[in-house]
């Protein structure tokens, strides 16, 4: 079988040298004051969390080749040149790692090529194999997404890429943060050394939710006399001192993702019409342990404590809200 060799940064040696020189110059320049990044990811999305998110990011970064590290450097450099925040660089790195392993591939699904597997409808092949053109395309597309700055990085990457497997971009959160902290110099990520633990905050939320058992479900209600599903979660965590978004699809983005097999009391469970796509989430409940949950179920039923296996479409990950 013929071996296809990825294109490395530039077609000619002169182009490669020029690209590296530009990267070195830009990385040394001053960009917009950067905010700290604070996301951690499981060691394998669909597997177990590592004991140290930071260590996992470093280990993932160590597996990258020289081509990939140069591409990361260019992503950061061009992001700085555009005065984009570090979160934009992180989104591009996570997308590139997911789509191509951060390599400039000459092949892909159908007519997709390059770091971000860009389809032919977006430009001629020569452009889509140009590293600067690809990074420009990614940032241009990202900036057209409304409120992209408020999305979790993996979710923003999905908005750009429109993948059939939207959850996979989260896998590379901690690796992207580690690379940015190593290469950018002026961004210091918030430590994510350990998985967020179930805490007194979670117990306070549980106690509140259980105290509301028997109150009726009313769509759009957030208490104190009635609730819908996300309204109960909102009120319970507010009582515990944590502010959650109002609706279930946004609550999905409000904490650390944990494999459901490792769920702890207080974690949020989610149901979706399409378990591959969190945009179809329609229900949320609070895990109590021992296969039980507390929920505001649906019209005609009151807030109740029941087993988790009530509905189809339970997502494989729970969310552990963080203050």
Secondary structure as UniProt FT lines:
FT   HELIX           13..27
FT   TURN            45..46
FT   HELIX           53..62
FT   HELIX           66..81
FT   TURN            82..83
FT   HELIX           86..100
FT   TURN            110..111
FT   TURN            114..117
FT   HELIX           120..122
FT   HELIX           125..128
FT   HELIX           131..143
FT   TURN            146..147
FT   HELIX           148..150
FT   HELIX           153..161
FT   HELIX           166..172
FT   HELIX           173..183
FT   HELIX           200..211
FT   TURN            212..214
FT   STRAND          216..217
FT   TURN            219..220
FT   STRAND          226..227
FT   HELIX           229..239
FT   TURN            240..241
FT   HELIX           248..251
FT   TURN            252..253
FT   STRAND          255..259
FT   HELIX           260..262
FT   TURN            265..266
FT   STRAND          268..272
FT   TURN            275..276
FT   HELIX           278..280
FT   STRAND          281..289
FT   TURN            290..291
FT   STRAND          292..295
FT   TURN            299..300
FT   STRAND          304..307
FT   TURN            309..310
FT   STRAND          317..321
//
